[in-house]
Amino acid sequence: MNLMKFQIIDFLKEVLKEDIGRGDLARDLIPNKIVNAKVIAKSEGVVAGIEYIKHFSYLADVKFDFNFEDGDFYKNGDVIFIISGNAKDILSIERSILNILQHASGIASNAYEFSKRVKKLKILDTRKTRPLLRVFEKYAAKCGGVTNHRLGLDDCLMLKDTHLATFKSVKEAIKIARNSIPFTTKIEIECETLDQAKEAMEAGADIVMCDNMSFEEIKKVVEYRNKNYPSVLLEASGNITLQNLKEYENLGVDAISSGAIIHQATFKDFSMKIANV
């Protein structure tokens, strides 16, 4: 995922605006002096968020010395980075920095657990992200080794059961879509049965999602695809967790998607310690 500097800085401005509000009440109490601070891991996992944190240097009188890059493994007690600068600025942005590191590293670590379970197919995240954190959370998931699914409604055209209910048929929906969407845009159809999957392929879908299908039904969809429409991609989705993920590896689908990669991730633990006071 390509993250442009100005987008990150705009994001960080909003983060600081939320936390600092009308002003940090402790700021005037803190001596105006240069200090160093260490951010130390109190857990283990995959680090993420560094790409965001480094841009705090554009918004505050601070500099960073990073020991890790996004996607690196870290262990308890590791110094992730050292921040130096005005004590007033460091302490004003402390919680924002830690929140970003903890949240992103939690997602990256959870994503890694998903990605390492299977080797034969792609693991995809979903749009089940927290409001206004879509890019941030998907970036963290990618750091953990999974592949991003669509970023938004303006990406791939996915027609779910609620969309299809407004058309006479899947064939009609795809025909209308082909005359409306950009030439390069793919169409994915959510299907709950073998018959729906057949209809979607016959109508010209690029991707068929096997949504909450049984393993036996997914195998039948794969067999039909392989025999008749080998260029169609198959995605399995619906209640896929770390516990049952391995069972999907040999079904023959191209990818599986799981919202749990992001929405079931928990914060990792880091702390900041000030030195040279």
Secondary structure as GFF3:
##gff-version 3
##sequence-region A 1 277
A	DSSP	alpha_helix	5	20	.	.	.	ID=ss1
A	DSSP	three_ten_helix	27	29	.	.	.	ID=ss2
A	DSSP	beta_strand	34	41	.	.	.	ID=ss3
A	DSSP	beta_strand	45	46	.	.	.	ID=ss4
A	DSSP	alpha_helix	50	53	.	.	.	ID=ss5
A	DSSP	three_ten_helix	54	58	.	.	.	ID=ss6
A	DSSP	beta_strand	62	66	.	.	.	ID=ss7
A	DSSP	beta_strand	73	74	.	.	.	ID=ss8
A	DSSP	beta_strand	79	86	.	.	.	ID=ss9
A	DSSP	alpha_helix	87	117	.	.	.	ID=ss10
A	DSSP	beta_strand	122	124	.	.	.	ID=ss11
A	DSSP	alpha_helix	134	143	.	.	.	ID=ss12
A	DSSP	beta_strand	157	159	.	.	.	ID=ss13
A	DSSP	alpha_helix	161	164	.	.	.	ID=ss14
A	DSSP	alpha_helix	170	178	.	.	.	ID=ss15
A	DSSP	beta_strand	187	191	.	.	.	ID=ss16
A	DSSP	alpha_helix	194	203	.	.	.	ID=ss17
A	DSSP	beta_strand	207	211	.	.	.	ID=ss18
A	DSSP	alpha_helix	215	228	.	.	.	ID=ss19
A	DSSP	beta_strand	233	237	.	.	.	ID=ss20
A	DSSP	three_ten_helix	245	248	.	.	.	ID=ss21
A	DSSP	beta_strand	255	257	.	.	.	ID=ss22
A	DSSP	alpha_helix	260	263	.	.	.	ID=ss23
A	DSSP	beta_strand	270	275	.	.	.	ID=ss24
###
